[in-house]
Amino acid sequence: MPDDPSNYVRRREKGARDVSYPPPPEPLAVPVYDNHCHLEIADGEDPLSLDEQLSRAAAVGIAGVVQAGGDISSSRWSADAASRDPRVLAAVAIHPNEAPGYAAAGRLDEAIAVIDELAAQPRVRAIGETGLDFFRTGQEGRGAQFVSFEAHIALAKKHGIAMQIHDRDAHDAVLSALARHGAPDRTVFHCFSGDADMARVAAERGYYLSFAGNITFKNAQNLRDALAIAPRERILVETDAPFLTPMPLRGRPNAPYLVPVTVRFMAAELGVDVDELCAQLAANTVAVYGRFED
């Protein structure tokens, strides 16, 4: 475990994909925020530093990012980045796919205690990403996921901050857990992966839906249907960088400076003016996480 969180960097496997960064899109006239990214994960031919990532983003109208953690090290990195740069707010958590490993090592309680400590920092504005993932984790690991998720729900309430949910192939279980334990006041489905029916349930309960670049994918009609019926005051935009790069750039490194591609796609789907949508997205971000300047 590094003593200096700023030195912690992971690298994404390159494989056979194009690892060059795409050119910047046309800047947005009304600034918005990237509501979920993992800038501690280095990607591309020449990985960008945190300052380079944020400067590229600012140049195209992305005023700030919410940097999310998924284990002890990345959560510490996220909190440290937020403490050092006013363009960053942090989310901290043990990812559902990490929870079984911590539990098997007898360290889940210890890990959650670290998240509790980090969540007290003023620029940590969310518990996340937490939730349930029945795609990567089998039945044997689900008990630890539920224990971890329930503990994270309690932490978000304890600290009075938002919660970012990771939900993969676990829609009903996540919704049931939130109903059973009571969702935090500001609950966000990061990289929303449900359909219109789930979006209706989320809207009824006051949850936020954050859409990533995969809404542009050909096989993602369910996401476009969900966007169409979601209340405008409950939608957010994110990259999940370096993953889920929007079309036609899919497979190349994703970064906050590519948010405008997704925003313009969302505006076209909704049939609204881009500037109007940007103003709504920015207001929604502040409603969930507070002002970046504070």
C-alpha positions in Angstrom: 0.0 0.0 0.0 1.7 3.3 -1.1 2.4 6.0 1.5 1.8 8.7 -1.0 -1.6 8.1 -2.8 -0.5 10.4 -5.7 2.0 7.8 -6.7 -0.6 5.0 -7.2 -1.3 4.3 -10.8 -2.8 1.2 -12.5 -2.4 0.4 -16.2 -5.2 -0.8 -18.5 -4.3 -3.7 -20.7 -3.8 -2.6 -24.3 -4.6 -5.8 -26.3 -5.0 -5.3 -30.0 -7.1 -2.1 -29.8 -6.1 1.4 -31.0 -4.5 3.0 -27.9 -4.1 6.5 -29.4 -6.1 9.3 -27.8 -8.9 10.6 -30.1 -8.8 14.3 -31.2 -10.7 16.7 -29.0 -14.3 17.3 -29.9 -15.8 20.8 -30.5 -16.0 22.5 -27.1 -19.3 22.9 -25.3 -20.5 26.5 -24.9 -22.1 25.7 -21.5 -19.7 23.7 -19.1 -20.7 20.4 -17.7 -19.0 17.8 -15.4 -17.8 14.2 -15.8 -19.8 12.5 -13.0 -17.7 9.3 -12.9 -14.1 8.5 -14.0 -11.1 6.5 -13.0 -8.1 8.7 -13.8 -5.8 6.6 -11.7 -5.9 4.0 -14.5 -3.3 4.9 -17.1 -4.3 4.2 -20.7 -3.1 5.1 -24.2 0.2 5.2 -26.0 1.4 8.1 -23.8 -0.8 8.1 -20.6 -1.9 11.6 -19.5 -1.2 12.9 -16.1 -4.1 14.1 -13.9 -3.3 17.7 -14.7 -3.2 16.9 -18.5 -6.5 15.1 -18.2 -8.2 18.0 -16.4 -6.6 20.6 -18.7 -7.8 18.8 -21.9 -11.2 18.5 -20.3 -11.4 22.2 -19.4 -10.5 23.2 -23.0 -13.7 21.6 -24.3 -16.0 22.8 -21.6 -15.7 20.1 -18.9 -15.4 22.1 -15.6 -14.6 19.2 -13.3 -14.8 15.5 -12.6 -15.9 13.1 -9.9 -13.0 10.7 -9.5 -14.3 7.3 -8.2 -12.5 4.7 -6.2 -13.0 0.9 -6.1 -10.6 -0.4 -3.5 -8.5 1.0 -0.6 -5.6 2.3 -2.9 -7.8 3.9 -5.6 -10.1 5.5 -3.0 -7.1 7.0 -1.3 -5.8 8.2 -4.7 -9.2 9.8 -5.4 -9.4 11.6 -2.1 -5.9 12.8 -2.5 -6.5 14.1 -6.0 -9.6 16.0 -4.8 -7.7 17.5 -2.0 -5.1 18.9 -4.4 -7.1 20.1 -7.3 -10.3 22.1 -7.2 -11.4 20.5 -10.5 -11.8 17.2 -8.7 -14.3 15.8 -6.3 -13.9 12.2 -5.0 -16.1 9.2 -4.5 -14.6 6.4 -2.3 -15.7 2.7 -1.9 -14.9 -0.9 -2.2 -16.2 -2.1 -5.6 -18.6 -5.0 -5.5 -16.2 -7.2 -7.4 -13.5 -6.4 -4.9 -15.6 -7.1 -1.8 -15.3 -10.9 -2.0 -11.5 -10.8 -2.1 -11.4 -8.5 1.0 -13.9 -10.8 2.7 -11.9 -13.9 1.9 -8.8 -12.3 3.4 -10.7 -11.3 6.5 -10.2 -7.6 5.6 -13.6 -6.4 4.5 -14.4 -4.7 7.8 -11.0 -3.1 7.8 -11.5 -1.9 4.2 -14.9 -0.4 5.0 -13.3 1.4 8.0 -10.8 3.0 5.6 -13.7 4.2 3.4 -15.5 5.6 6.5 -12.3 7.6 7.4 -11.9 8.9 3.8 -15.5 9.8 3.5 -15.1 12.4 6.3 -12.8 14.5 4.1 -14.6 17.7 2.8 -13.9 17.0 -0.9 -15.1 13.4 -0.8 -18.7 13.9 -1.9 -19.9 10.4 -2.6 -19.6 6.8 -1.6 -18.9 4.9 -4.8 -18.7 2.9 -6.6 -20.6 0.3 -4.6 -23.5 -2.0 -5.4 -23.9 -5.5 -6.8 -22.4 -7.2 -9.8 -23.7 -10.7 -10.7 -21.9 -10.7 -14.1 -18.3 -11.0 -12.9 -18.9 -12.4 -9.4 -20.5 -15.8 -9.0 -22.9 -17.0 -6.3 -20.1 -17.8 -3.9 -19.2 -14.1 -3.7 -22.6 -12.5 -3.5 -22.9 -12.7 0.3 -19.8 -10.5 0.6 -21.2 -8.1 -2.0 -24.5 -7.7 -0.1 -22.6 -7.1 3.2 -20.4 -4.5 1.6 -23.3 -2.8 -0.2 -25.3 -2.5 2.9 -22.3 -1.1 4.8 -21.7 1.5 2.1 -25.4 2.6 2.1 -25.0 3.2 5.9 -21.8 5.2 5.3 -23.4 7.5 2.7 -26.2 8.3 5.2 -23.7 8.7 8.1 -21.7 11.3 6.2 -24.6 12.9 4.4 -23.1 12.4 1.0 -24.2 10.9 -2.3 -23.9 7.3 -3.3 -22.8 6.0 -6.7 -24.1 2.6 -7.6 -22.5 -0.1 -9.7 -25.2 -2.4 -11.0 -24.4 -5.1 -13.4 -27.0 -7.9 -14.1 -28.4 -7.2 -10.6 -31.2 -4.7 -11.2 -33.8 -6.2 -9.0 -31.4 -7.1 -6.2 -30.1 -3.5 -6.1 -33.5 -2.0 -6.1 -34.7 -4.4 -3.4 -31.6 -3.6 -1.2 -32.2 0.1 -1.5 -35.9 -0.3 -0.6 -35.0 -2.6 2.3 -32.3 -0.5 3.8 -33.4 3.0 2.7 -31.5 4.8 0.0 -29.4 7.8 0.7 -31.0 11.1 -0.2 -28.8 11.4 -3.4 -28.5 8.0 -5.0 -26.9 7.8 -8.5 -27.0 4.8 -10.8 -23.5 5.2 -12.3 -23.3 4.0 -15.9 -27.0 3.2 -15.9 -27.6 -0.2 -17.4 -31.3 -0.8 -17.0 -34.2 -0.2 -19.3 -37.2 2.2 -19.5 -39.1 0.2 -16.8 -36.2 0.4 -14.4 -35.8 4.1 -15.2 -39.5 4.6 -14.2 -38.9 2.9 -10.9 -35.8 5.0 -10.3 -37.7 8.2 -11.2 -40.5 7.3 -8.8 -37.9 6.9 -6.0 -36.0 10.0 -6.8 -32.8 8.3 -8.0 -30.4 9.9 -10.5 -29.4 8.1 -13.7 -25.9 8.7 -15.1 -25.3 7.9 -18.7 -21.9 7.0 -20.2 -20.6 6.6 -23.7 -22.2 3.2 -24.1 -25.5 5.0 -24.7 -24.1 5.6 -28.2 -23.5 1.9 -28.9 -25.7 0.2 -31.5 -26.9 -2.5 -29.1 -27.9 0.0 -26.3 -31.5 0.8 -27.3 -32.5 0.1 -23.7 -30.3 3.0 -22.5 -31.8 5.3 -25.1 -35.3 4.3 -24.1 -34.4 4.9 -20.4 -33.0 8.4 -21.3 -36.2 9.2 -23.1 -38.4 8.7 -20.1 -36.1 9.9 -17.3 -36.9 13.2 -15.7 -34.5 15.8 -17.0 -33.7 16.9 -13.4 -32.5 13.4 -12.6 -30.0 12.7 -15.5 -26.2 13.0 -15.4 -23.4 12.3 -17.8 -20.1 10.5 -17.3 -17.3 8.8 -19.1 -16.3 5.9 -16.8 -12.9 6.7 -18.3 -10.8 5.0 -19.5 -13.6 2.7 -20.4 -16.8 3.0 -22.6 -15.5 5.4 -25.1 -18.5 6.7 -27.2 -19.0 5.8 -30.9 -17.4 6.3 -33.3 -14.3 6.1 -31.1 -15.2 2.9 -29.2 -12.2 0.9 -28.1 -9.8 3.9 -27.9 -8.8 5.4 -24.6 -11.7 7.3 -23.0 -11.1 10.6 -21.0 -13.2 13.4 -19.6 -12.5 15.6 -22.6 -14.7 13.3 -24.7 -17.8 14.0 -22.6 -19.1 16.5 -25.3 -19.5 13.5 -27.7 -21.9 11.8 -25.4 -23.7 15.1 -24.4 -24.4 15.9 -28.1 -25.7 12.4 -28.7 -28.0 12.7 -25.7 -29.3 16.1 -26.8 -30.0 14.7 -30.3 -31.9 11.7 -28.8 -33.9 14.0 -26.6 -34.5 16.6 -29.3 -33.3 19.4 -27.2 -30.8 22.2 -27.6 -27.2 21.2 -26.5 -26.8 24.3 -24.4 -30.1 23.7 -22.7 -29.1 20.1 -21.8 -25.7 21.2 -20.6 -27.2 23.7 -18.2 -29.5 21.0 -16.8 -26.7 18.5 -16.5 -24.5 21.0 -14.7 -27.3 21.9 -12.3 -28.0 18.3 -11.6 -24.3 17.6 -10.8 -24.2 20.4 -8.3 -27.4 19.2 -6.7 -25.9 15.8 -6.1 -22.3 16.6 -5.2 -22.3 20.2 -4.2 -20.1 23.0 -5.7 -16.6 22.1 -6.9 -15.3 25.4 -5.6 -16.4 24.7 -2.0 
